[in-house]
Structures are given as structure tokens and as C-alpha cells.
Amino acid sequence: MIRPVLLSAVLLLVLSACTSRRETDPPRSATEQLLFSTAADRAADKLTFSLQPGTKVFVDGSFVEGTDSKYLISAIRDRVMRKGGDLTDDKGKAELTIEPRVGALSVDRDRTLFGLPAIPVPLVGIEVPEIAIFKRSYQQGVVKLAATTYDPKTGLMVQSLDPVYAFSSRRDWTFLIFFSWSTTDLMPD
């Protein structure tokens, strides 16, 4: 009785299909870029600038570093224009300078697997595929953003904005090896 069960299990493993997905050609995947940019847009939306329409504004991104920092600065500039501010690239001509502070601009990853992980076979150069009874992969984009606004001529603070937090996420699920699906908040419905 044990022999037919063992033979069936081996046959199932041999006949099971393996798939692989190439996620990216550049160094970072589109999903990772969307995690960053979605969280950055959400954080920039939460900043509440006191801004009179027509104010000449310089957004000083010189202290913001990290992956996708240019996108974050651009999102802030977009929000300034939506509130009626006139952007200037010349700090000397600005009536107001916005200096953003970034406490986090990153992606966290978490993975849970009940089953057998993929196992490399030495000397043969192949890998026994993962057998997932249940698997959850979770990625979360995280942005912590604050800002100070000041008069560029006097250096006097106009407003200090407390930190805002924004998140984006993607979850990939696998159940009984063959059933997979994803949930995400990266794309509009």
C-alpha cells in the first residue's frame, strides 16, 4: 500500500509543471517602482501647505537622498502647483522655500511559506522547485515625509509640517501549489 502512494507522489512531482516569470529588465522591477511612487504620491497629497495662490515657491530637494527621491520631489512640486503656487527654480526669486525631510522611502518585504522551499541540487546545476501548500509574499512601500517652509530672504520659518506616513502594498498568494493570485493597491480600479 505504501509503495503505490510513494510512486504516486514521485510521479506527481515529476509531472508537475514549473513556471518562472521574468519580472524585470532594468535593475528594479515595475512593481518595486510602483510601490515607491504610489507611496510617495500619497505622502505628498497629505502635506498641508499654507500657501497663497500666486506665491513664488522654491522646492529645495538638496537634502533628500535615496531611491526615487527625484520622483518624490516632483510629486511635492506638483502639489504646490495644484494649490496655486508658482514654481521657481531660482531660490533668490522665491517668496517661499519648501524643504522636505524624508524619514523613510523604502520597500519592506515579508514571505511566509508552508511547504518545501526551492532546493538547489549541487553538481547538477538544477533546482528542485518550491512546493507551496500555502505561501504569502508581501511587499509594502513606505514613505515618511515632513517639510519646513521658510522665507528665503530672512530665513524665518513660516510653517513646520509634522511627518505624514503613506503606504502601498502588493500581496501574492499561492495555495496547494497550483492556485495563485495577487492583491494590490497600486493601480486604480
Salt bridges, closest charged atoms under 4 A:
GLU23 OE2 - ARG21 NH2 3.49
ASP25 OD1 - ARG22 NH2 2.91
GLU32 OE2 - ARG28 NE 3.60
GLU32 OE1 - ARG109 NH2 3.48
ASP41 OD1 - ARG79 NH2 3.79
ASP45 OD1 - ARG79 NE 2.39
ASP60 OD2 - LYS91 NZ 3.83
ASP68 OD2 - ARG28 NH2 2.62
ASP78 OD2 - ARG79 NH1 2.87
ASP78 OD2 - ARG82 NE 2.81
ASP89 OD1 - ARG77 NH1 3.32
ASP110 OD2 - ARG136 NH2 2.60
GLU130 OE1 - ARG111 NH2 2.08
GLU130 OE2 - LYS135 NZ 2.89
ASP172 OD1 - ARG170 NH2 2.93
ASP185 OD2 - ARG42 NH1 3.03
